Amino acid sequence: GMEAPGEQQQLRSEACLDGCAGKLVHSNHRLMGAYVQLMPSIVQRRISDYEAAAARVAPGSTSPWAGPPPTAGSSQMDTSALFTRDWAN
């Protein structure tokens, strides 16, 4: 039968919302795809940023994961013995 103008308007806005949602999902997928492709370089940049910051804090240490210089010889020997035992297994 004859549809009221209000119903037609609602159908039109629902179709519009449908299209908008589809566009949003599509662009979201594209965005995620780009993000996944970029992820390794993002991580790499974060690591190098972190290393640069660590170098500013403690100049002379090449890696942020390098511990303080071994002042106590005995504890240093203990840790290396632990590591070699772990690697041997």
Long-range contacts (C-beta under 8 A, 24 or more apart in sequence): none
